[in-house]
Amino acid sequence: MVPRIAGSGCGEASIEAFMADRIVPHFHNDPGVAVIEIGAREFMCVGATPPFDHPHVFLDMGDDNEIICPYCSTLYRYDPTLDAHAARPESCALPLASA
């Protein structure tokens, strides 16, 4: 499984247009859990909450159900029962105002 990161393999303009059309969910792993279940297949990982965050990386699971962030090695697993901006544990969902 290869993470699809913004700027790798497709034009920057297409990624910017895509991200401008909708609010992309952001998640972090401050608690240091082994797995974070999320309700989105396309999202941003910020590592930890600011100011201790890593570069905000766009991840796209595609047809897979899980992906590992290449910066912080957090394993994200898709759960279709969760809202797109929700996570389990709940504290790993970054509030929209913080993103």
N, C-alpha and C positions, 0 to 999 in steps of 0.2 A: 504494500500500500504506500503510495507516494503522496504526501500532502500537496494540495494545490494552493500555492501561496500567491498573493497578489504580486504581479510583476514577473511571474515566471511562466513563460509559455503563452501568454496572451497579452494583448496591448493594454497599456496602462489606461488609456481612454475608455476602453470597454469595462474595465473593473470600476473606474470612477463613476461611469454612468450607471452601472448596476447598483453600486452602493448608494448613489444619490437617490435612487428610486424607492428605497425602503430603508427602514432602520435595521441595521445589522445587530443581532444579539451579541453581547460581550460577556465573557466568562473569565473567572480567575480561580486560582487554587491557593488562596491564603491558608486554608486549613491543612493543606498538604495531604489530601486524601489520595488514595490509589486510583480511583475512578470517579469521574463526574458524569452523571447522566444528564443529558440535555434534550430539549425538544426541538432542536434545529439541526439541520445537516450542513448549513453554511453559517459561519459565525466568526467572531474575533476572539482570540485568546490574548489576554494581556499579562498572563503569568501571575502577578500579584497585584494588589490594589496600588494605585499611584500613591506615593512617588517611587515605589519599589517595583514597578511594572517593567516588563521587557518590551521590546518593540511590538506594537499591536499587529499581530499577524492574522490574515484572513485564511481560514481553513474551510475546505469544502470536502465533505465525506463522499460526495458522488453517490454511488449505489451501495457503498459500504455502510456498516452500522457503527463503526468506531474509527477514531483517528488519534494519532499522537502528535502533540505540538512539538515541532522541531527545536524550539527554544527551551522549553521548561520540562519537556517529556511527560506532560500531563496526558493521561488517557481519557478521551471524551467518548462516551457511548450514547448513541441516539436512542431516545425513548419516545415513541410516537404518542404516548398518553400525556406527555408534558406540553405545556404551551411553549411556543418558540423562544420566549425569553426566560423560561423557567429552568431551574437546575435542581438536581438532587445530589448533594445537600443544597438546600435553598440559598445558603449564604454565598455560594459560588457564582450566582448570577449578579453581574455588575449592574447597578441601577442606571437607567438611561441618562440621568443627569451627570453621572460620573464618567460615562464613556466619552 
